[in-house]
């Protein structure tokens, strides 16, 4: 029994391919300790502290948004942390570890064979989501969790202002004075063929 445990630990640190299978049969690492396992299980996908602080500040300023709203775009499905659907602004509050922050992201020393490719896939997925949103006409705001709240709020408000300005600068068809907009018409044009 003790030899089996020792062999598992040796295989885990060597990354020999004898790692346990996770979802879909992909190798999955053994947790190095119960404490590490508890920390990883406690990580949230949504409603993180930086995200909650940003949402609270924006809501207090009168901004309304959708949280964790699924967008079915032509290229892929995307779930921004905060979505301003009318202005087409998507806000992501990225964690330094999970999204490989160049300033604060850390490279795990244990189970490096698993974590390095996983974190690289996260970054690739972020870039693909950004591309899909931009091609669908959205403005993307990506904020690191370590950005001060005031700077994060300012970045979102700036993006919302730019999105509003782009909407109002849409080309308009010139009309004759007194002519109604097509959307204000009460119904179809009158039939004048029988007069």
N, C-alpha and C positions, 0 to 999 in steps of 0.2 A: 504494500500500500504506500509506504513512504517513498519507495523507488518510483512508483507511478507519479506521485506528486512532484518529485524532483525532476523526472523526465519531462513532465508538462511545463515546469518552470524553465527548464533548459530549452525546450522547443519554443516557448513563448519569446524568450529573449533572443533566440537565434533567428526567428522568423523562417522556419524550415518548411513551411507549407502544411504543417500538422496543426494549424490553428483551428479552433472550433468554427463551425459554419454558422453564420448568422442568417438573416433573411435572404432568401433567394440563393442559398448555398455559398454565399461569399464568405471568405474568412473573416472572423471577428475576434478581437483580442480578449484575452483574459484580463479582468481588472487587476491592477497591481496590489490593491488593498481594499478593504470594505469602505474606508473613508473616501477613496477616489471614486469608487462605484456610487456611493451616496451623492457625492458632488455632481457627477455626470447625470445621474437621474434627476437631480434638482434643477438642472438647466431647463429653461422654458423656451419654446418656439416663439411665443408671443407674450405680450404684457410684461416685458422686462422693465426694470426700474427706469432706465433712461427713456424708454419708449413711453411709459406712463407719465413721466415728468413732462415730456414734450407734448403729449396729448392734453394733459391737464392745463399747461400754459396756453396752448392754442385755443382750447375750449373756453378758458377764462377770458380770452381776448375776443371771443365771439365767433371764432371759426368753427365750422361744422364739417365733418368728414366721416368717412367710413373706416373702420379699423379691420385689418386683416381681411380685406375685401378681395375675393377672387375675381380676376380679370381674365376672361377667355379671349385672348388676342389671336390674330391669324397665325402667328408663328409659334406661340406657346402659351401656357397658362402661367399667370404671375400673381403673387399675393403680396402686395405692398403692405408694410406695417400701417401706414396711414395713406388713404386715397381720397383726394379731392376730385370726385368724379366729374363734376360740372366743368371745372377748370382743367381737367386732365393733368393733375400733378400727383405723382407717386412718390412717397417718402419712405425710405428704408433707414432704420436705425441698426447698424451692423455692429455686432460684438467683435471685439479685437481678436479674440482667439478664433472664433468660428469662421471669420471672414479674412483672416491673415492680415491684420493691420501692419503696415510697414514700420510703425513706431512702437506699438505695444504688443503685437502678436508674438506669441511664444511658440517655439517648436517643441513638441513633446519629446522627452528623452526615452520614455517607455513606449513600447509598441509603435516605434517610428515607422515601421513597414506599413502600418495601417493608417496612421494619422496624416502623414505627408501627402499621400494621394487623395485622401478624403478632403483635406483642407484645400488642395489644388482644385478639386472638383467643385467645391463651394464657390471659389473665386470665378471659375469658368461659368458656373450657373448664374452668378451675379451679372457677369458681362453679357451673357445671352439674354437674361431678363431685361437688362438695360437696353440692348439693341431692339428687342421685341417691342418694348414700350415706346422708344423713340420712333420706330417705324410706324407705330400705330398713332403717332401724334401726341404722345404724352411727354411731359417734362419730368425728368428723374432727379430726385434729390437723395443722395446717399450721405449719411452722417455716421461717424464713428461714435461708439458709446462714450468715449472720453471727451467729446466736444462739449464745451460748457453750454448749459441750457440756453443762455442768452444768445450765443452764436448760432445754435441750432434753430431757435425760433426765428432769428433774423434771416437765416438761409431759406427757411420755408416761406416766410412772408415775401421775401424777394422773388422767389420762384412763382408764388401765387400772383404777385403783381405783374410779373413778366407774362404769365399765362393769360391774365385778364387783358393786358395790353394787346397781345396777339389776337385775341378774340375780337376786340373792338375795332381792330384795324383791318378786318376782313373787307374785301372789295364790295362796294354797294352799287347797285344798279341805279343810275340817275332817274328821277321821276319828274314828271311835269307837276307844277304847283297844283295842289288840290287833288292829285291822283292818290288813290288809296293803295296801301301795301296789299299784296296778294293774300297774305295771311289774315287780313282784316275783312276780306270779302265775306259776305253773308252766305253765299252759295254760288252755284254755277252762273255764268253770264246769261243774261236774258236771251231767249230765242227770238230773233228779229226776222226770221224767214217768213212768217205768216202775216206780216203787216202790209 
